[in-house]
Amino acid sequence: MLAEEPRTYPLSIHPPVFDRLDEERQHRKQQLAVAYRWLGQKGFEELGAGHISARDPERLDCFWLVRLNVPFTDVRVSDLVLVGPDGSVVEGDGIINSTAYNIHLPIHDARPEVTAVAHLHSPAGVAWSTLLRPIEPITQEACAFYQDHVIYGKEYVMVETVEQGRTIMDALGGNRAAILRNHGLLTVGETVAEAAAWFLQLERVCQTHLDAYSVGQPVPLSDEMAAEVHASIGHPMEGWHMFQPSFHQIIRQQPETLT
């Protein structure tokens, strides 16, 4: 019997830095394609709803999205299209979800430090969004969002215009996450990895809240402890690190993702 090939995974402490914009673009698109597959494998794609975007490193007013009608679990780099500030596809083939443009454009416009935005209709997130209640620091993971998320209370669940999307950005402010009323969750990050990881973590936190409140009244951590934990596990690099094992696993098991 042949010995199994050793499994080796790159050990990186920080996101890579590139000398060339085309290399940075390719890496960012690879991260985005994997993020779609990763969150799709968690069951967060609901009948084509939801989207993840990544700002182009050169054309800063443009961002990458997956073209319409590609299942998240099948996304490849070649399925990504570059969306211009007017909503047109300026690179790649295909059309886009217009709601994605309406939601993502205002955030990329207003927050230059944000590279990626993730918005999906995940089960626990959608359920929790109907309660119009903020996340409380009842677990360590929940502290990542302590004083770092908002409730978006308007009824624009369809987000049919950029102007309605701007109301989401106005509510989000400088925070990393928003709970969109009767709609779902939204997270942002300085990297694609961070935005995707915060989304998964927020979804799990919402599930924990639903579970805990179904059996009693959870006792939250003190404000002092919650702030201390947030400073530790809420750092942007923590989000980036959380994504890395799954990134390398997916490209090892599904190398076609990078094509």
C-alpha positions as CSV (number, residue, x, y, z in Angstrom):
1,M,0.0,0.0,0.0
2,L,1.4,3.4,-1.0
3,A,1.9,5.8,1.9
4,E,-0.5,8.8,1.9
5,E,1.0,12.0,0.6
6,P,1.9,14.2,3.6
7,R,-0.6,17.0,4.1
8,T,1.3,20.3,4.4
9,Y,-0.4,23.7,4.9
10,P,1.4,27.0,4.6
11,L,2.0,28.7,8.0
12,S,1.3,32.4,7.7
13,I,1.1,34.9,10.5
14,H,-0.1,37.8,8.4
15,P,-1.9,38.2,5.1
16,P,0.5,38.2,2.1
17,V,1.9,41.5,0.7
18,F,2.3,41.7,-3.0
19,D,4.6,43.8,-5.1
20,R,2.3,43.6,-8.2
21,L,-1.4,44.6,-8.3
22,D,-2.2,41.7,-10.7
23,E,-0.8,39.2,-8.2
24,E,-2.8,40.9,-5.4
25,R,-6.0,40.8,-7.5
26,Q,-5.6,37.1,-8.3
27,H,-5.0,36.3,-4.6
28,R,-8.1,38.3,-3.6
29,K,-10.2,36.6,-6.3
30,Q,-9.0,33.2,-5.1
31,Q,-10.0,34.1,-1.5
32,L,-13.4,35.2,-2.7
33,A,-14.1,32.1,-4.7
34,V,-13.2,29.9,-1.7
35,A,-15.3,32.1,0.6
36,Y,-18.3,31.5,-1.6
37,R,-17.7,27.7,-1.5
38,W,-17.0,27.7,2.2
39,L,-20.2,29.6,3.2
40,G,-22.2,27.7,0.6
41,Q,-21.1,24.4,2.1
42,K,-22.5,25.6,5.4
43,G,-25.9,25.9,3.8
44,F,-26.0,29.7,3.8
45,E,-27.1,30.0,0.1
46,E,-30.8,30.2,0.0
47,L,-32.4,30.0,-3.5
48,G,-29.7,32.3,-4.9
49,A,-29.9,34.9,-2.2
50,G,-26.8,36.4,-0.6
51,H,-23.5,37.7,-2.0
52,I,-19.9,38.3,-1.0
53,S,-17.8,41.1,-2.7
54,A,-14.2,42.0,-2.8
55,R,-12.8,45.4,-3.8
56,D,-10.4,45.4,-6.7
57,P,-6.9,46.5,-5.5
58,E,-6.3,48.7,-8.5
59,R,-9.7,50.0,-9.6
60,L,-10.8,50.9,-6.1
61,D,-14.3,52.0,-7.1
62,C,-15.0,48.5,-8.5
63,F,-15.6,45.2,-6.8
64,W,-15.8,41.5,-7.7
65,L,-18.9,39.4,-7.3
66,V,-19.9,36.0,-8.5
67,R,-22.0,36.0,-11.7
68,L,-25.7,35.2,-11.3
69,N,-26.9,31.6,-11.2
70,V,-23.7,30.0,-10.2
71,P,-24.2,27.8,-7.0
72,F,-22.0,29.0,-4.2
73,T,-20.6,25.5,-3.8
74,D,-19.4,25.5,-7.5
75,V,-17.9,28.9,-7.7
76,R,-14.5,29.2,-9.5
77,V,-12.3,32.2,-9.9
78,S,-13.5,32.4,-13.6
79,D,-17.1,32.8,-12.3
80,L,-16.2,36.2,-10.8
81,V,-17.1,39.5,-12.5
82,L,-15.9,43.0,-11.9
83,V,-18.7,45.4,-11.2
84,G,-18.2,49.1,-11.9
85,P,-19.5,52.0,-9.9
86,D,-22.5,52.3,-12.2
87,G,-23.5,48.6,-11.8
88,S,-22.2,47.5,-15.2
89,V,-19.9,44.4,-15.6
90,V,-16.6,45.8,-16.7
91,E,-14.6,42.5,-16.7
92,G,-15.8,38.9,-17.0
93,D,-18.9,37.3,-18.5
94,G,-22.4,37.3,-17.0
95,I,-24.9,39.4,-15.1
96,I,-25.1,40.2,-11.4
97,N,-27.7,40.2,-8.7
98,S,-28.8,43.9,-8.7
99,T,-29.5,43.7,-5.0
100,A,-25.9,42.9,-4.4
101,Y,-24.8,46.0,-6.2
102,N,-27.3,48.1,-4.2
103,I,-26.0,46.8,-0.9
104,H,-22.3,46.5,-1.5
105,L,-21.6,49.7,-3.5
106,P,-22.5,52.2,-0.7
107,I,-20.3,50.3,1.8
108,H,-17.3,50.1,-0.5
109,D,-17.8,53.8,-1.3
110,A,-18.0,55.0,2.3
111,R,-15.4,52.7,3.9
112,P,-12.1,52.6,2.0
113,E,-10.6,50.3,4.6
114,V,-13.2,47.6,3.8
115,T,-12.0,45.1,1.2
116,A,-14.9,42.6,1.5
117,V,-18.6,42.6,2.4
118,A,-20.5,39.4,3.1
119,H,-24.3,39.3,3.2
120,L,-26.2,36.0,3.2
121,H,-29.6,34.7,4.4
122,S,-28.3,32.2,6.9
123,P,-30.9,30.3,9.0
124,A,-30.0,31.5,12.5
125,G,-29.2,35.0,11.3
126,V,-32.5,35.4,9.6
127,A,-34.4,34.0,12.6
128,W,-32.6,36.3,15.0
129,S,-33.1,39.3,12.7
130,T,-36.8,39.1,13.2
131,L,-36.4,39.9,16.9
132,L,-34.7,43.3,16.4
133,R,-32.4,42.5,19.3
134,P,-28.6,43.1,19.5
135,I,-26.1,40.4,20.2
136,E,-25.2,40.2,23.9
137,P,-21.8,39.1,25.3
138,I,-23.1,35.7,26.5
139,T,-20.2,33.7,25.1
140,Q,-16.6,34.3,24.2
141,E,-17.5,34.3,20.5
142,A,-20.2,36.8,20.9
143,C,-17.7,39.3,22.3
144,A,-16.2,39.6,18.9
145,F,-19.3,41.8,18.1
146,Y,-19.4,43.6,21.5
147,Q,-20.2,47.3,20.6
148,D,-19.2,46.4,17.1
149,H,-22.5,45.7,15.4
150,V,-25.8,47.4,14.8
151,I,-29.5,46.6,14.2
152,Y,-30.8,47.8,10.9
153,G,-34.5,48.4,11.5
154,K,-35.9,49.6,8.2
155,E,-38.1,47.3,6.2
156,Y,-36.1,47.4,2.9
157,V,-35.7,43.7,2.8
158,M,-35.6,43.8,-1.1
159,V,-33.1,46.7,-1.2
160,E,-34.2,47.7,-4.7
161,T,-32.2,50.9,-5.0
162,V,-28.7,52.2,-4.1
163,E,-30.4,54.8,-2.0
164,Q,-31.9,52.0,0.2
165,G,-28.5,50.4,0.3
166,R,-27.1,53.7,1.6
167,T,-29.4,53.5,4.6
168,I,-27.8,50.2,5.5
169,M,-24.4,51.8,5.3
170,D,-25.6,54.8,7.4
171,A,-26.7,52.3,10.1
172,L,-23.5,50.2,9.8
173,G,-21.2,53.2,10.4
174,G,-17.8,52.0,11.4
175,N,-19.0,48.7,12.8
176,R,-18.0,45.2,11.5
177,A,-21.5,43.7,11.4
178,A,-25.2,44.5,10.9
179,I,-28.3,42.5,11.7
180,L,-30.7,43.4,8.9
181,R,-34.3,43.4,10.1
182,N,-36.3,40.3,8.8
183,H,-33.5,39.8,6.3
184,G,-30.2,38.4,7.6
185,L,-26.7,39.3,8.5
186,L,-23.9,41.4,7.0
187,T,-20.2,41.6,7.9
188,V,-17.2,43.5,6.5
189,G,-13.5,43.0,6.7
190,E,-10.1,44.4,5.7
191,T,-9.7,41.1,3.9
192,V,-12.0,38.6,2.2
193,A,-11.0,36.1,4.8
194,E,-12.0,38.4,7.7
195,A,-15.4,39.2,6.3
196,A,-16.2,35.6,5.6
197,A,-15.0,34.4,9.1
198,W,-16.9,37.1,10.9
199,F,-20.0,36.1,9.0
200,L,-19.7,32.4,10.1
201,Q,-19.0,33.4,13.6
202,L,-22.0,35.8,13.8
203,E,-24.2,33.1,12.4
204,R,-23.1,30.7,15.1
205,V,-23.5,33.4,17.7
206,C,-27.1,33.9,16.6
207,Q,-27.7,30.2,16.9
208,T,-26.3,30.2,20.4
209,H,-28.6,33.1,21.3
210,L,-31.6,31.3,19.9
211,D,-30.7,28.2,21.8
212,A,-30.0,29.9,25.1
213,Y,-33.0,32.1,25.1
214,S,-35.2,29.2,24.3
215,V,-34.5,27.6,27.7
216,G,-34.0,30.6,29.9
217,Q,-32.4,34.0,30.5
218,P,-28.7,33.9,29.7
219,V,-26.3,35.8,32.0
220,P,-24.0,38.0,30.0
221,L,-20.4,38.9,30.8
222,S,-19.8,42.2,32.4
223,D,-19.1,45.2,30.1
224,E,-15.5,45.3,31.3
225,M,-14.9,41.6,30.5
226,A,-16.7,41.8,27.2
227,A,-14.6,44.7,26.2
228,E,-11.4,42.9,27.2
229,V,-12.4,39.8,25.2
230,H,-13.4,41.9,22.2
231,A,-9.9,43.5,22.2
232,S,-8.4,40.1,22.0
233,I,-10.5,37.9,19.7
234,G,-12.1,40.8,17.8
235,H,-8.9,41.9,16.1
236,P,-9.0,41.9,12.3
237,M,-6.2,39.4,12.2
238,E,-8.2,36.9,14.2
239,G,-10.8,36.9,11.5
240,W,-8.2,36.4,8.9
241,H,-6.6,33.5,10.8
242,M,-10.0,31.8,11.4
243,F,-10.5,31.4,7.6
244,Q,-7.0,30.0,6.8
245,P,-7.6,26.3,7.7
246,S,-10.7,26.0,5.6
247,F,-9.1,28.0,2.7
248,H,-6.3,25.5,2.4
249,Q,-8.6,22.5,2.9
250,I,-10.9,23.6,0.1
251,I,-8.1,24.4,-2.4
252,R,-6.5,21.0,-1.6
253,Q,-9.7,19.0,-2.0
254,Q,-11.3,21.2,-4.7
255,P,-8.4,22.6,-6.7
256,E,-10.7,23.6,-9.6
257,T,-11.9,26.5,-7.4
258,L,-8.8,28.4,-8.4
259,T,-9.4,28.1,-12.1
